[in-house]
Each structure stands twice: as structure tokens, then as C-alpha cells.
């Protein structure tokens, strides 16, 4: 069974794996884990562990993305 990549925000589940985030944003899974390792105050995505898997809430990922956009617009102005 082939796993299809989600192209629309609304298609993503409420709890996202590193692979979900990587596929959606066109990143590597390793990059997402590096972002998970950063503190949210330093640009990281808030996340939690379920066994050996790390997850992020969809709304936390949206907030992270929106914060990145805000910082870029401030630097552009």
C-alpha cells in the first residue's frame, strides 16, 4: 500500500508525525527532528513522544509556520 502525501492542510490529521510534517513542507524527516529538538522560543515546533515516535499537534505546527512568516515579514520591511 502506497502512502499518499497530503497536499491540503485540512487533509492532515490532528496529531502529526515528523514524516507528515516533512511531506507537507517538502523537508527531510531529519530536518523536522532537528526542528523538534529546538526550543519553541528558538524556532522549534512543540512536540511530544508517544513511545519512540514524536508527534506535534496540528495547531502547534500552524502557529510555528505563522510565526516564521511573521519573522520573515518583519525582516523584509
PyMOL Python script that loads the backbone (N, CA, C, O; Angstrom):
from pymol import cmd

cmd.read_pdbstr("""\
ATOM      1  N   UNK A   1       0.843  -1.182   0.000  1.00  0.00           N
ATOM      2  CA  UNK A   1       0.000   0.000   0.000  1.00  0.00           C
ATOM      3  C   UNK A   1       0.885   1.241   0.000  1.00  0.00           C
ATOM      4  O   UNK A   1       1.772   1.368   0.844  1.00  0.00           O
ATOM      5  N   UNK A   2       0.656   2.144  -0.926  1.00  0.00           N
ATOM      6  CA  UNK A   2       1.432   3.365  -1.022  1.00  0.00           C
ATOM      7  C   UNK A   2       0.764   4.464  -0.221  1.00  0.00           C
ATOM      8  O   UNK A   2      -0.440   4.692  -0.337  1.00  0.00           O
ATOM      9  N   UNK A   3       1.548   5.134   0.583  1.00  0.00           N
ATOM     10  CA  UNK A   3       1.030   6.237   1.374  1.00  0.00           C
ATOM     11  C   UNK A   3       1.059   7.499   0.519  1.00  0.00           C
ATOM     12  O   UNK A   3       2.109   7.871  -0.005  1.00  0.00           O
ATOM     13  N   UNK A   4      -0.087   8.160   0.377  1.00  0.00           N
ATOM     14  CA  UNK A   4      -0.137   9.373  -0.431  1.00  0.00           C
ATOM     15  C   UNK A   4       0.207  10.578   0.432  1.00  0.00           C
ATOM     16  O   UNK A   4      -0.159  10.657   1.605  1.00  0.00           O
ATOM     17  N   UNK A   5       0.916  11.506  -0.181  1.00  0.00           N
ATOM     18  CA  UNK A   5       1.281  12.725   0.534  1.00  0.00           C
ATOM     19  C   UNK A   5       0.081  13.649   0.599  1.00  0.00           C
ATOM     20  O   UNK A   5      -0.671  13.784  -0.366  1.00  0.00           O
ATOM     21  N   UNK A   6      -0.087  14.281   1.744  1.00  0.00           N
ATOM     22  CA  UNK A   6      -1.185  15.215   1.938  1.00  0.00           C
ATOM     23  C   UNK A   6      -0.781  16.574   1.368  1.00  0.00           C
ATOM     24  O   UNK A   6       0.277  17.104   1.706  1.00  0.00           O
ATOM     25  N   UNK A   7      -1.609  17.125   0.520  1.00  0.00           N
ATOM     26  CA  UNK A   7      -1.300  18.402  -0.116  1.00  0.00           C
ATOM     27  C   UNK A   7      -2.109  19.554   0.466  1.00  0.00           C
ATOM     28  O   UNK A   7      -1.768  20.718   0.255  1.00  0.00           O
ATOM     29  N   UNK A   8      -3.171  19.245   1.193  1.00  0.00           N
ATOM     30  CA  UNK A   8      -4.022  20.279   1.753  1.00  0.00           C
ATOM     31  C   UNK A   8      -4.023  20.195   3.278  1.00  0.00           C
ATOM     32  O   UNK A   8      -4.083  19.108   3.854  1.00  0.00           O
ATOM     33  N   UNK A   9      -3.958  21.333   3.905  1.00  0.00           N
ATOM     34  CA  UNK A   9      -3.898  21.417   5.362  1.00  0.00           C
ATOM     35  C   UNK A   9      -5.028  20.621   6.019  1.00  0.00           C
ATOM     36  O   UNK A   9      -4.810  19.908   6.999  1.00  0.00           O
ATOM     37  N   UNK A  10      -6.227  20.751   5.471  1.00  0.00           N
ATOM     38  CA  UNK A  10      -7.384  20.085   6.068  1.00  0.00           C
ATOM     39  C   UNK A  10      -7.309  18.562   5.990  1.00  0.00           C
ATOM     40  O   UNK A  10      -8.010  17.873   6.731  1.00  0.00           O
ATOM     41  N   UNK A  11      -6.470  18.029   5.103  1.00  0.00           N
ATOM     42  CA  UNK A  11      -6.314  16.573   4.977  1.00  0.00           C
ATOM     43  C   UNK A  11      -5.399  15.977   6.040  1.00  0.00           C
ATOM     44  O   UNK A  11      -5.376  14.761   6.228  1.00  0.00           O
ATOM     45  N   UNK A  12      -4.642  16.828   6.738  1.00  0.00           N
ATOM     46  CA  UNK A  12      -3.693  16.335   7.742  1.00  0.00           C
ATOM     47  C   UNK A  12      -4.432  15.926   9.016  1.00  0.00           C
ATOM     48  O   UNK A  12      -5.445  16.530   9.369  1.00  0.00           O
ATOM     49  N   UNK A  13      -3.926  14.904   9.705  1.00  0.00           N
ATOM     50  CA  UNK A  13      -4.542  14.515  10.985  1.00  0.00           C
ATOM     51  C   UNK A  13      -4.229  15.555  12.066  1.00  0.00           C
ATOM     52  O   UNK A  13      -3.362  16.408  11.879  1.00  0.00           O
ATOM     53  N   UNK A  14      -4.932  15.479  13.185  1.00  0.00           N
ATOM     54  CA  UNK A  14      -4.724  16.437  14.277  1.00  0.00           C
ATOM     55  C   UNK A  14      -3.383  16.250  14.969  1.00  0.00           C
ATOM     56  O   UNK A  14      -2.827  17.208  15.504  1.00  0.00           O
ATOM     57  N   UNK A  15      -2.854  15.026  14.966  1.00  0.00           N
ATOM     58  CA  UNK A  15      -1.554  14.716  15.548  1.00  0.00           C
ATOM     59  C   UNK A  15      -0.618  14.325  14.410  1.00  0.00           C
ATOM     60  O   UNK A  15      -0.859  13.336  13.717  1.00  0.00           O
ATOM     61  N   UNK A  16       0.457  15.103  14.213  1.00  0.00           N
ATOM     62  CA  UNK A  16       1.335  14.924  13.062  1.00  0.00           C
ATOM     63  C   UNK A  16       2.642  14.254  13.440  1.00  0.00           C
ATOM     64  O   UNK A  16       3.245  14.575  14.464  1.00  0.00           O
ATOM     65  N   UNK A  17       3.074  13.322  12.606  1.00  0.00           N
ATOM     66  CA  UNK A  17       4.391  12.713  12.768  1.00  0.00           C
ATOM     67  C   UNK A  17       5.425  13.602  12.070  1.00  0.00           C
ATOM     68  O   UNK A  17       5.071  14.509  11.316  1.00  0.00           O
ATOM     69  N   UNK A  18       6.686  13.333  12.328  1.00  0.00           N
ATOM     70  CA  UNK A  18       7.753  14.058  11.634  1.00  0.00           C
ATOM     71  C   UNK A  18       7.627  13.837  10.131  1.00  0.00           C
ATOM     72  O   UNK A  18       7.880  14.753   9.348  1.00  0.00           O
ATOM     73  N   UNK A  19       7.240  12.637   9.723  1.00  0.00           N
ATOM     74  CA  UNK A  19       7.085  12.348   8.292  1.00  0.00           C
ATOM     75  C   UNK A  19       5.935  13.150   7.681  1.00  0.00           C
ATOM     76  O   UNK A  19       6.048  13.647   6.561  1.00  0.00           O
ATOM     77  N   UNK A  20       4.823  13.277   8.424  1.00  0.00           N
ATOM     78  CA  UNK A  20       3.705  14.099   7.940  1.00  0.00           C
ATOM     79  C   UNK A  20       4.164  15.530   7.672  1.00  0.00           C
ATOM     80  O   UNK A  20       3.853  16.109   6.631  1.00  0.00           O
ATOM     81  N   UNK A  21       4.903  16.089   8.619  1.00  0.00           N
ATOM     82  CA  UNK A  21       5.384  17.468   8.501  1.00  0.00           C
ATOM     83  C   UNK A  21       6.384  17.577   7.360  1.00  0.00           C
ATOM     84  O   UNK A  21       6.335  18.522   6.572  1.00  0.00           O
ATOM     85  N   UNK A  22       7.289  16.614   7.272  1.00  0.00           N
ATOM     86  CA  UNK A  22       8.294  16.621   6.203  1.00  0.00           C
ATOM     87  C   UNK A  22       7.625  16.567   4.829  1.00  0.00           C
ATOM     88  O   UNK A  22       7.980  17.331   3.931  1.00  0.00           O
ATOM     89  N   UNK A  23       6.671  15.676   4.671  1.00  0.00           N
ATOM     90  CA  UNK A  23       5.981  15.548   3.384  1.00  0.00           C
ATOM     91  C   UNK A  23       5.232  16.827   3.029  1.00  0.00           C
ATOM     92  O   UNK A  23       5.282  17.286   1.888  1.00  0.00           O
ATOM     93  N   UNK A  24       4.551  17.389   3.990  1.00  0.00           N
ATOM     94  CA  UNK A  24       3.728  18.567   3.718  1.00  0.00           C
ATOM     95  C   UNK A  24       4.571  19.783   3.330  1.00  0.00           C
ATOM     96  O   UNK A  24       4.227  20.509   2.397  1.00  0.00           O
ATOM     97  N   UNK A  25       5.676  20.001   4.048  1.00  0.00           N
ATOM     98  CA  UNK A  25       6.500  21.190   3.806  1.00  0.00           C
ATOM     99  C   UNK A  25       7.668  20.940   2.850  1.00  0.00           C
ATOM    100  O   UNK A  25       8.414  21.867   2.534  1.00  0.00           O
ATOM    101  N   UNK A  26       7.834  19.699   2.389  1.00  0.00           N
ATOM    102  CA  UNK A  26       8.917  19.398   1.466  1.00  0.00           C
ATOM    103  C   UNK A  26      10.281  19.402   2.140  1.00  0.00           C
ATOM    104  O   UNK A  26      11.279  19.815   1.549  1.00  0.00           O
ATOM    105  N   UNK A  27      10.310  18.937   3.381  1.00  0.00           N
ATOM    106  CA  UNK A  27      11.538  18.849   4.166  1.00  0.00           C
ATOM    107  C   UNK A  27      11.937  17.385   4.308  1.00  0.00           C
ATOM    108  O   UNK A  27      11.157  16.489   3.989  1.00  0.00           O
ATOM    109  N   UNK A  28      13.147  17.150   4.786  1.00  0.00           N
ATOM    110  CA  UNK A  28      13.506  15.788   5.151  1.00  0.00           C
ATOM    111  C   UNK A  28      13.004  15.513   6.561  1.00  0.00           C
ATOM    112  O   UNK A  28      12.794  16.438   7.345  1.00  0.00           O
ATOM    113  N   UNK A  29      12.816  14.255   6.873  1.00  0.00           N
ATOM    114  CA  UNK A  29      12.400  13.897   8.225  1.00  0.00           C
ATOM    115  C   UNK A  29      13.471  14.294   9.231  1.00  0.00           C
ATOM    116  O   UNK A  29      13.144  14.703  10.345  1.00  0.00           O
ATOM    117  N   UNK A  30      14.754  14.180   8.859  1.00  0.00           N
ATOM    118  CA  UNK A  30      15.854  14.576   9.747  1.00  0.00           C
ATOM    119  C   UNK A  30      15.758  16.064  10.076  1.00  0.00           C
ATOM    120  O   UNK A  30      15.992  16.456  11.220  1.00  0.00           O
ATOM    121  N   UNK A  31      15.420  16.888   9.105  1.00  0.00           N
ATOM    122  CA  UNK A  31      15.261  18.328   9.349  1.00  0.00           C
ATOM    123  C   UNK A  31      14.146  18.581  10.349  1.00  0.00           C
ATOM    124  O   UNK A  31      14.281  19.424  11.236  1.00  0.00           O
ATOM    125  N   UNK A  32      13.044  17.853  10.206  1.00  0.00           N
ATOM    126  CA  UNK A  32      11.928  18.026  11.148  1.00  0.00           C
ATOM    127  C   UNK A  32      12.372  17.634  12.557  1.00  0.00           C
ATOM    128  O   UNK A  32      12.041  18.327  13.519  1.00  0.00           O
ATOM    129  N   UNK A  33      13.121  16.528  12.693  1.00  0.00           N
ATOM    130  CA  UNK A  33      13.614  16.148  14.021  1.00  0.00           C
ATOM    131  C   UNK A  33      14.555  17.212  14.583  1.00  0.00           C
ATOM    132  O   UNK A  33      14.545  17.473  15.786  1.00  0.00           O
ATOM    133  N   UNK A  34      15.359  17.822  13.732  1.00  0.00           N
ATOM    134  CA  UNK A  34      16.225  18.919  14.192  1.00  0.00           C
ATOM    135  C   UNK A  34      15.380  20.093  14.696  1.00  0.00           C
ATOM    136  O   UNK A  34      15.713  20.715  15.705  1.00  0.00           O
ATOM    137  N   UNK A  35      14.295  20.388  13.994  1.00  0.00           N
ATOM    138  CA  UNK A  35      13.397  21.468  14.426  1.00  0.00           C
ATOM    139  C   UNK A  35      12.693  21.072  15.721  1.00  0.00           C
ATOM    140  O   UNK A  35      12.502  21.912  16.600  1.00  0.00           O
ATOM    141  N   UNK A  36      12.304  19.802  15.849  1.00  0.00           N
ATOM    142  CA  UNK A  36      11.707  19.313  17.095  1.00  0.00           C
ATOM    143  C   UNK A  36      12.667  19.507  18.271  1.00  0.00           C
ATOM    144  O   UNK A  36      12.234  19.792  19.387  1.00  0.00           O
ATOM    145  N   UNK A  37      13.977  19.352  18.020  1.00  0.00           N
ATOM    146  CA  UNK A  37      14.968  19.454  19.094  1.00  0.00           C
ATOM    147  C   UNK A  37      15.185  20.888  19.572  1.00  0.00           C
ATOM    148  O   UNK A  37      15.718  21.103  20.661  1.00  0.00           O
ATOM    149  N   UNK A  38      14.777  21.867  18.767  1.00  0.00           N
ATOM    150  CA  UNK A  38      14.916  23.268  19.170  1.00  0.00           C
ATOM    151  C   UNK A  38      13.805  23.641  20.145  1.00  0.00           C
ATOM    152  O   UNK A  38      12.694  23.117  20.066  1.00  0.00           O
ATOM    153  N   UNK A  39      14.114  24.537  21.051  1.00  0.00           N
ATOM    154  CA  UNK A  39      13.092  25.083  21.932  1.00  0.00           C
ATOM    155  C   UNK A  39      12.121  25.906  21.086  1.00  0.00           C
ATOM    156  O   UNK A  39      12.552  26.579  20.150  1.00  0.00           O
ATOM    157  N   UNK A  40      10.826  25.869  21.389  1.00  0.00           N
ATOM    158  CA  UNK A  40       9.882  26.705  20.641  1.00  0.00           C
ATOM    159  C   UNK A  40      10.260  28.190  20.657  1.00  0.00           C
ATOM    160  O   UNK A  40       9.970  28.911  19.702  1.00  0.00           O
ATOM    161  N   UNK A  41      10.900  28.645  21.728  1.00  0.00           N
ATOM    162  CA  UNK A  41      11.311  30.052  21.778  1.00  0.00           C
ATOM    163  C   UNK A  41      12.465  30.350  20.831  1.00  0.00           C
ATOM    164  O   UNK A  41      12.775  31.513  20.575  1.00  0.00           O
ATOM    165  N   UNK A  42      13.105  29.299  20.306  1.00  0.00           N
ATOM    166  CA  UNK A  42      14.205  29.455  19.344  1.00  0.00           C
ATOM    167  C   UNK A  42      13.831  28.906  17.964  1.00  0.00           C
ATOM    168  O   UNK A  42      14.710  28.568  17.172  1.00  0.00           O
ATOM    169  N   UNK A  43      12.525  28.819  17.678  1.00  0.00           N
ATOM    170  CA  UNK A  43      12.084  28.400  16.357  1.00  0.00           C
ATOM    171  C   UNK A  43      11.695  26.946  16.220  1.00  0.00           C
ATOM    172  O   UNK A  43      11.440  26.478  15.111  1.00  0.00           O
ATOM    173  N   UNK A  44      11.645  26.219  17.330  1.00  0.00           N
ATOM    174  CA  UNK A  44      11.277  24.806  17.277  1.00  0.00           C
ATOM    175  C   UNK A  44       9.775  24.592  17.279  1.00  0.00           C
ATOM    176  O   UNK A  44       9.000  25.481  17.634  1.00  0.00           O
ATOM    177  N   UNK A  45       9.384  23.397  16.877  1.00  0.00           N
ATOM    178  CA  UNK A  45       7.979  23.008  16.895  1.00  0.00           C
ATOM    179  C   UNK A  45       7.710  22.267  18.206  1.00  0.00           C
ATOM    180  O   UNK A  45       8.388  21.282  18.501  1.00  0.00           O
ATOM    181  N   UNK A  46       6.730  22.724  19.000  1.00  0.00           N
ATOM    182  CA  UNK A  46       6.379  21.968  20.212  1.00  0.00           C
ATOM    183  C   UNK A  46       5.969  20.549  19.827  1.00  0.00           C
ATOM    184  O   UNK A  46       5.206  20.348  18.883  1.00  0.00           O
ATOM    185  N   UNK A  47       6.484  19.571  20.567  1.00  0.00           N
ATOM    186  CA  UNK A  47       6.194  18.179  20.239  1.00  0.00           C
ATOM    187  C   UNK A  47       6.225  17.330  21.495  1.00  0.00           C
ATOM    188  O   UNK A  47       6.648  17.779  22.561  1.00  0.00           O
ATOM    189  N   UNK A  48       5.774  16.105  21.351  1.00  0.00           N
ATOM    190  CA  UNK A  48       5.716  15.171  22.476  1.00  0.00           C
ATOM    191  C   UNK A  48       5.985  13.764  21.963  1.00  0.00           C
ATOM    192  O   UNK A  48       5.859  13.492  20.769  1.00  0.00           O
ATOM    193  N   UNK A  49       6.352  12.884  22.865  1.00  0.00           N
ATOM    194  CA  UNK A  49       6.659  11.497  22.499  1.00  0.00           C
ATOM    195  C   UNK A  49       5.502  10.576  22.824  1.00  0.00           C
ATOM    196  O   UNK A  49       4.838  10.713  23.852  1.00  0.00           O
ATOM    197  N   UNK A  50       5.278   9.638  21.924  1.00  0.00           N
ATOM    198  CA  UNK A  50       4.383   8.512  22.174  1.00  0.00           C
ATOM    199  C   UNK A  50       5.232   7.290  21.872  1.00  0.00           C
ATOM    200  O   UNK A  50       5.436   6.936  20.711  1.00  0.00           O
ATOM    201  N   UNK A  51       5.719   6.655  22.909  1.00  0.00           N
ATOM    202  CA  UNK A  51       6.675   5.567  22.735  1.00  0.00           C
ATOM    203  C   UNK A  51       7.945   6.135  22.132  1.00  0.00           C
ATOM    204  O   UNK A  51       8.540   7.060  22.686  1.00  0.00           O
ATOM    205  N   UNK A  52       8.364   5.587  21.000  1.00  0.00           N
ATOM    206  CA  UNK A  52       9.576   6.085  20.347  1.00  0.00           C
ATOM    207  C   UNK A  52       9.256   7.098  19.248  1.00  0.00           C
ATOM    208  O   UNK A  52      10.165   7.632  18.613  1.00  0.00           O
ATOM    209  N   UNK A  53       7.981   7.360  19.024  1.00  0.00           N
ATOM    210  CA  UNK A  53       7.558   8.307  17.992  1.00  0.00           C
ATOM    211  C   UNK A  53       7.340   9.691  18.600  1.00  0.00           C
ATOM    212  O   UNK A  53       6.868   9.826  19.729  1.00  0.00           O
ATOM    213  N   UNK A  54       7.695  10.717  17.822  1.00  0.00           N
ATOM    214  CA  UNK A  54       7.437  12.080  18.267  1.00  0.00           C
ATOM    215  C   UNK A  54       6.331  12.663  17.413  1.00  0.00           C
ATOM    216  O   UNK A  54       6.283  12.446  16.202  1.00  0.00           O
ATOM    217  N   UNK A  55       5.449  13.399  18.050  1.00  0.00           N
ATOM    218  CA  UNK A  55       4.274  13.977  17.392  1.00  0.00           C
ATOM    219  C   UNK A  55       4.185  15.455  17.712  1.00  0.00           C
ATOM    220  O   UNK A  55       4.745  15.935  18.697  1.00  0.00           O
ATOM    221  N   UNK A  56       3.473  16.159  16.862  1.00  0.00           N
ATOM    222  CA  UNK A  56       3.177  17.570  17.088  1.00  0.00           C
ATOM    223  C   UNK A  56       1.704  17.783  16.785  1.00  0.00           C
ATOM    224  O   UNK A  56       1.168  17.213  15.835  1.00  0.00           O
ATOM    225  N   UNK A  57       1.064  18.594  17.586  1.00  0.00           N
ATOM    226  CA  UNK A  57      -0.325  18.928  17.313  1.00  0.00           C
ATOM    227  C   UNK A  57      -0.392  19.823  16.077  1.00  0.00           C
ATOM    228  O   UNK A  57       0.440  20.711  15.890  1.00  0.00           O
ATOM    229  N   UNK A  58      -1.381  19.575  15.252  1.00  0.00           N
ATOM    230  CA  UNK A  58      -1.551  20.311  14.002  1.00  0.00           C
ATOM    231  C   UNK A  58      -1.596  21.823  14.248  1.00  0.00           C
ATOM    232  O   UNK A  58      -0.993  22.590  13.497  1.00  0.00           O
ATOM    233  N   UNK A  59      -2.293  22.244  15.274  1.00  0.00           N
ATOM    234  CA  UNK A  59      -2.398  23.683  15.560  1.00  0.00           C
ATOM    235  C   UNK A  59      -1.058  24.270  15.995  1.00  0.00           C
ATOM    236  O   UNK A  59      -0.774  25.431  15.702  1.00  0.00           O
ATOM    237  N   UNK A  60      -0.226  23.483  16.691  1.00  0.00           N
ATOM    238  CA  UNK A  60       1.111  23.964  17.062  1.00  0.00           C
ATOM    239  C   UNK A  60       1.978  24.147  15.817  1.00  0.00           C
ATOM    240  O   UNK A  60       2.778  25.080  15.744  1.00  0.00           O
ATOM    241  N   UNK A  61       1.817  23.256  14.842  1.00  0.00           N
ATOM    242  CA  UNK A  61       2.575  23.385  13.594  1.00  0.00           C
ATOM    243  C   UNK A  61       2.101  24.617  12.828  1.00  0.00           C
ATOM    244  O   UNK A  61       2.914  25.334  12.244  1.00  0.00           O
ATOM    245  N   UNK A  62       0.803  24.864  12.827  1.00  0.00           N
ATOM    246  CA  UNK A  62       0.268  26.067  12.171  1.00  0.00           C
ATOM    247  C   UNK A  62       0.823  27.329  12.835  1.00  0.00           C
ATOM    248  O   UNK A  62       1.227  28.266  12.146  1.00  0.00           O
ATOM    249  N   UNK A  63       0.843  27.357  14.158  1.00  0.00           N
ATOM    250  CA  UNK A  63       1.383  28.506  14.886  1.00  0.00           C
ATOM    251  C   UNK A  63       2.858  28.691  14.568  1.00  0.00           C
ATOM    252  O   UNK A  63       3.310  29.817  14.361  1.00  0.00           O
ATOM    253  N   UNK A  64       3.621  27.589  14.527  1.00  0.00           N
ATOM    254  CA  UNK A  64       5.041  27.643  14.176  1.00  0.00           C
ATOM    255  C   UNK A  64       5.229  28.258  12.795  1.00  0.00           C
ATOM    256  O   UNK A  64       6.072  29.137  12.617  1.00  0.00           O
ATOM    257  N   UNK A  65       4.451  27.805  11.822  1.00  0.00           N
ATOM    258  CA  UNK A  65       4.534  28.320  10.453  1.00  0.00           C
ATOM    259  C   UNK A  65       4.177  29.802  10.412  1.00  0.00           C
ATOM    260  O   UNK A  65       4.867  30.594   9.769  1.00  0.00           O
ATOM    261  N   UNK A  66       3.108  30.172  11.092  1.00  0.00           N
ATOM    262  CA  UNK A  66       2.695  31.576  11.116  1.00  0.00           C
ATOM    263  C   UNK A  66       3.758  32.462  11.757  1.00  0.00           C
ATOM    264  O   UNK A  66       3.995  33.580  11.298  1.00  0.00           O
ATOM    265  N   UNK A  67       4.401  31.967  12.820  1.00  0.00           N
ATOM    266  CA  UNK A  67       5.472  32.731  13.462  1.00  0.00           C
ATOM    267  C   UNK A  67       6.663  32.919  12.529  1.00  0.00           C
ATOM    268  O   UNK A  67       7.275  33.988  12.518  1.00  0.00           O
ATOM    269  N   UNK A  68       7.000  31.891  11.744  1.00  0.00           N
ATOM    270  CA  UNK A  68       8.084  32.020  10.769  1.00  0.00           C
ATOM    271  C   UNK A  68       7.755  33.095   9.742  1.00  0.00           C
ATOM    272  O   UNK A  68       8.609  33.903   9.376  1.00  0.00           O
ATOM    273  N   UNK A  69       6.514  33.095   9.283  1.00  0.00           N
ATOM    274  CA  UNK A  69       6.095  34.099   8.308  1.00  0.00           C
ATOM    275  C   UNK A  69       6.177  35.503   8.901  1.00  0.00           C
ATOM    276  O   UNK A  69       6.636  36.434   8.238  1.00  0.00           O
ATOM    277  N   UNK A  70       5.736  35.655  10.143  1.00  0.00           N
ATOM    278  CA  UNK A  70       5.774  36.971  10.807  1.00  0.00           C
ATOM    279  C   UNK A  70       7.204  37.484  10.897  1.00  0.00           C
ATOM    280  O   UNK A  70       7.467  38.652  10.612  1.00  0.00           O
ATOM    281  N   UNK A  71       8.135  36.603  11.297  1.00  0.00           N
ATOM    282  CA  UNK A  71       9.540  36.999  11.426  1.00  0.00           C
ATOM    283  C   UNK A  71      10.114  37.399  10.075  1.00  0.00           C
ATOM    284  O   UNK A  71      10.867  38.369   9.989  1.00  0.00           O
ATOM    285  N   UNK A  72       9.773  36.674   9.026  1.00  0.00           N
ATOM    286  CA  UNK A  72      10.288  36.989   7.700  1.00  0.00           C
ATOM    287  C   UNK A  72       9.726  38.310   7.188  1.00  0.00           C
ATOM    288  O   UNK A  72      10.445  39.080   6.551  1.00  0.00           O
ATOM    289  N   UNK A  73       8.460  38.579   7.455  1.00  0.00           N
ATOM    290  CA  UNK A  73       7.875  39.836   7.014  1.00  0.00           C
ATOM    291  C   UNK A  73       8.478  41.006   7.772  1.00  0.00           C
ATOM    292  O   UNK A  73       8.681  42.075   7.197  1.00  0.00           O
ATOM    293  N   UNK A  74       8.768  40.818   9.060  1.00  0.00           N
ATOM    294  CA  UNK A  74       9.396  41.893   9.849  1.00  0.00           C
ATOM    295  C   UNK A  74      10.795  42.195   9.310  1.00  0.00           C
ATOM    296  O   UNK A  74      11.193  43.356   9.227  1.00  0.00           O
ATOM    297  N   UNK A  75      11.540  41.145   8.943  1.00  0.00           N
ATOM    298  CA  UNK A  75      12.887  41.335   8.405  1.00  0.00           C
ATOM    299  C   UNK A  75      12.856  41.929   7.009  1.00  0.00           C
ATOM    300  O   UNK A  75      13.806  42.594   6.596  1.00  0.00           O
ATOM    301  N   UNK A  76      11.767  41.695   6.272  1.00  0.00           N
ATOM    302  CA  UNK A  76      11.650  42.198   4.909  1.00  0.00           C
ATOM    303  C   UNK A  76      11.310  43.687   4.896  1.00  0.00           C
ATOM    304  O   UNK A  76      11.745  44.425   4.012  1.00  0.00           O
ATOM    305  N   UNK A  77      10.540  44.115   5.872  1.00  0.00           N
ATOM    306  CA  UNK A  77      10.063  45.509   5.906  1.00  0.00           C
ATOM    307  C   UNK A  77      11.159  46.486   6.245  1.00  0.00           C
ATOM    308  O   UNK A  77      10.914  47.690   6.310  1.00  0.00           O
TER     309      UNK A  77
END
""", "prot")
cmd.dss("prot")
cmd.show_as("cartoon", "prot")
cmd.util.cbc("prot")
cmd.orient("prot")
